[in-house]
Amino acid sequence: MSSSIAPRWKTAFDRAFADAPPIAQLATLDVAATTKPRVRTIVSRGFLSPTRVPALPLIVSTTDIRTPKVNQILTDSAVELAFWAPDAKEQFRIRGTAAIVPSPETEPALYAKCLDAIAGAHGSTRVYEEFKKEKFDWEKKRVEVFESLSPGMKASWCRPQIPGAPLVGGQEEAKKWPKTVEKPDSEHPAVQRLRLTLSSLRSITDPTAQEHWNTALRNFALLLIDPHDVDYVELGVIPNRRTRFWRWDLEEDNSGKDGVEIWKEEELVP
């Protein structure tokens, strides 16, 4: 498969999730806990591919920079995702390496560690090399994804206590946390109602809203997965089908242009 087109498994993935949110289980290794597996549910926020090499799609998701999985990924970037498309009856198990794109306001040592991972300290670097050639703005992408999310989702990054830590103060304390986070420079609903007759009134700036926005954006990070191996199962057809896709560097067999990565595939027993 040429590096100038998207891999066949991604085309199948887009078709399977055309009308359903791509929800996955993400598995990491917790080396601090004597290398125990950890799994949680995440939502894919789409793919991101270098302009010159669509065959190298990154899976984009999101996380709170304070969660345990961030350190797990920075310690061992190997991850596996399992997606199930119920309508299509198709499963995608995707192995790859993960990276974190945090806020520049993150604690300096952690921020530097995250950038080192993106630069290639862990796993495959080809996709990030391509983005570097494009002078891709990761911070701009991070803010863009954050702003695309619902106010309720944004509020999850504004919680004052660390995700996964013991809850201090119980549910009564949790009820005090912001339920939504709105962009502070957006027009206030009251202003919208009066705008036609009171043209001098515009955005109402709420200092608390600004603080919540800044906190949520500071805790918000992109989670990127660089796929290396995909196990694709089709249970909606008879007989069932199963195909394995894996990335192949043509340098390994000298059969093509130097450094051009493609995807190979083989049929497996379902």
Residue pairs with C-beta under 8 A, 6 or more apart in sequence:
1 7
1 8
1 55
1 262
1 263
1 264
2 55
2 262
3 53
3 54
3 55
3 56
3 260
3 261
3 262
4 53
4 54
4 55
5 54
5 55
6 49
6 54
6 55
6 57
7 55
7 57
7 230
7 245
7 263
8 245
8 263
8 265
9 92
9 230
9 232
9 243
9 245
9 263
9 265
10 47
10 57
12 90
12 92
12 232
13 22
13 83
13 92
15 88
16 85
16 87
16 88
16 90
16 92
17 83
17 85
19 87
20 85
20 86
20 87
21 43
22 43
22 44
22 83
22 85
23 41
23 42
23 43
23 44
23 83
24 41
24 42
24 43
24 44
24 81
24 82
24 83
25 39
25 40
25 41
25 42
25 81
25 82
26 39
26 40
26 41
26 42
26 61
26 69
26 79
26 80
26 81
27 37
27 38
27 39
27 79
27 80
27 81
27 82
28 37
28 38
28 39
28 69
28 72
28 73
28 76
28 79
28 98
29 35
29 36
29 37
29 38
29 72
29 75
29 76
29 78
30 36
30 37
30 38
30 68
30 72
31 72
31 75
31 76
32 71
32 72
32 75
38 68
38 69
38 72
40 69
42 61
42 62
42 63
42 81
42 223
43 61
43 62
44 59
44 60
44 61
44 83
45 60
45 61
45 62
45 145
45 148
46 60
47 57
47 58
47 59
47 60
48 57
48 58
48 60
48 141
48 224
49 55
49 56
49 57
49 58
50 56
50 127
50 130
50 131
50 133
50 134
51 134
52 130
52 133
52 134
53 126
53 127
53 130
53 261
55 261
55 262
55 263
56 126
56 127
56 130
56 226
56 261
57 227
58 127
58 224
58 225
58 226
58 227
59 81
59 94
59 96
59 224
59 225
59 227
60 145
60 222
60 223
60 224
61 222
61 223
61 224
61 225
62 145
62 146
62 149
62 220
62 221
62 222
62 223
63 69
63 70
63 100
63 221
63 222
63 223
64 156
64 157
64 163
64 219
64 220
64 221
65 100
65 102
65 103
65 106
65 110
65 219
65 220
65 221
66 162
66 163
66 219
67 163
67 164
68 164
70 100
70 110
70 221
73 79
73 98
73 99
73 100
73 117
73 223
74 100
74 113
74 114
74 117
77 97
77 98
77 99
77 117
77 122
77 123
78 95
78 96
78 97
78 98
78 123
79 95
79 96
79 97
79 98
79 225
80 93
80 94
80 95
80 96
81 92
81 93
81 94
81 95
81 96
81 225
82 91
82 92
82 93
82 94
83 91
83 92
83 93
83 94
84 90
84 91
85 91
85 92
88 234
88 236
89 234
89 235
89 236
90 232
90 233
90 234
90 235
90 236
91 231
91 232
91 233
91 235
92 230
92 231
92 232
92 233
93 230
93 231
93 233
94 225
94 227
94 229
94 230
94 231
95 227
95 228
95 229
95 230
96 123
96 225
96 226
96 227
96 228
96 229
97 122
97 123
97 124
97 225
97 226
97 228
98 223
98 224
98 225
98 226
99 114
99 117
99 118
99 122
99 128
99 223
99 224
99 226
100 114
100 117
100 221
100 222
100 223
100 224
101 114
101 118
101 138
101 139
101 141
101 142
101 221
101 222
101 224
102 110
102 111
102 114
102 142
102 221
103 111
103 139
103 142
103 217
103 218
103 219
103 220
103 221
104 111
104 139
105 218
106 114
106 218
106 221
114 221
118 128
118 138
118 224
119 125
119 128
120 128
120 129
123 226
124 226
124 228
124 247
126 259
126 261
127 226
128 226
131 138
138 222
141 222
142 220
142 221
142 222
143 217
145 222
146 154
146 216
146 217
146 220
147 183
151 180
151 181
151 182
152 179
152 180
154 180
154 181
154 213
154 216
154 220
155 177
155 178
155 179
155 180
155 181
155 212
155 216
156 216
157 181
157 215
157 216
157 217
157 219
157 220
158 177
158 178
158 181
158 212
158 215
158 216
158 219
159 177
159 178
160 177
161 167
161 168
167 173
167 174
178 212
181 209
181 212
181 213
181 216
182 209
182 213
183 213
184 205
184 206
184 209
184 210
184 213
185 203
185 205
186 203
187 195
187 202
187 203
188 203
188 204
190 204
191 201
191 202
191 203
191 204
194 201
195 201
227 247
228 246
228 247
229 244
229 245
229 246
229 247
230 244
230 245
230 246
231 242
231 243
231 244
231 268
232 242
232 243
232 244
232 245
233 240
233 241
233 242
233 270
234 240
234 241
234 242
235 270
239 270
240 270
241 267
241 270
242 267
242 268
242 269
242 270
243 265
243 266
243 267
243 268
244 265
244 266
244 268
245 263
245 264
245 265
246 263
246 264
246 265
247 261
247 262
247 263
247 264
248 261
248 262
248 263
248 264
249 259
249 260
249 261
250 256
250 257
250 258
250 259
250 260
250 261
250 262
251 258
251 259
256 262
